[in-house]
Amino acid sequence: MPIECLAIVHDNAVGVADLRVIDHRPLETARLFSSSMWDQVGNRCGDPNPTGSPAKAMAAAGP
């Protein structure tokens, strides 16, 4: 299955990724990719749910 992906990662002052935005297309391929990545990487990249500044920025942006 072909897949298109755009990934944006922002590092904070100490070099830790504090914001990750990933867009995949088409959706079904993205689901397959996500499942495969979880099988291979698990949660080694930290909590996937934004907190702190990223969460505030997303809330301010609205739906």
C-alpha positions as CSV (number, residue, x, y, z in Angstrom):
1,M,0.0,0.0,0.0
2,P,1.4,3.4,-0.8
3,I,1.4,6.0,2.0
4,E,2.2,9.6,2.2
5,C,3.5,11.1,5.5
6,L,4.4,14.5,6.8
7,A,6.2,14.7,10.2
8,I,7.0,17.8,12.1
9,V,9.0,17.5,15.4
10,H,10.0,20.3,17.6
11,D,12.8,20.0,20.2
12,N,12.8,22.0,23.4
13,A,15.9,23.7,24.8
14,V,17.4,20.5,26.2
15,G,16.9,18.6,23.0
16,V,13.8,16.6,23.9
17,A,11.0,16.4,21.4
18,D,8.1,18.4,22.9
19,L,5.8,18.5,19.9
20,R,5.1,15.9,17.2
21,V,2.7,16.3,14.4
22,I,2.3,13.4,11.9
23,D,-0.1,13.3,9.0
24,H,-0.6,10.1,7.0
25,R,-2.8,9.4,4.0
26,P,-4.8,7.3,3.2
27,L,-6.5,6.6,6.5
28,E,-6.5,2.8,6.3
29,T,-2.8,2.7,5.4
30,A,-2.2,5.1,8.4
31,R,-4.0,2.6,10.7
32,L,-1.9,-0.2,9.4
33,F,1.3,1.8,9.8
34,S,0.4,2.9,13.3
35,S,-0.3,-0.6,14.4
36,S,3.0,-1.8,12.9
37,M,5.0,1.0,14.5
38,W,3.5,0.2,17.9
39,D,4.5,-3.4,17.5
40,Q,8.1,-2.4,16.7
41,V,8.6,0.7,18.9
42,G,6.0,0.7,21.6
43,N,6.0,3.6,23.9
44,R,9.8,4.3,23.7
45,C,9.1,7.8,22.4
46,G,7.1,8.8,25.5
47,D,3.4,9.7,26.0
48,P,1.8,10.3,22.7
49,N,-0.8,12.7,24.2
50,P,0.3,16.3,24.3
51,T,0.5,18.1,27.6
52,G,1.7,21.5,28.7
53,S,2.4,24.1,26.0
54,P,1.5,21.8,23.0
55,A,-1.9,21.0,24.6
56,K,-2.6,24.6,25.3
57,A,-1.7,25.6,21.7
58,M,-3.9,22.9,20.3
59,A,-6.8,24.0,22.6
60,A,-6.4,27.6,21.6
61,A,-6.4,26.6,17.9
62,G,-9.9,25.1,18.3
63,P,-11.4,22.2,16.3
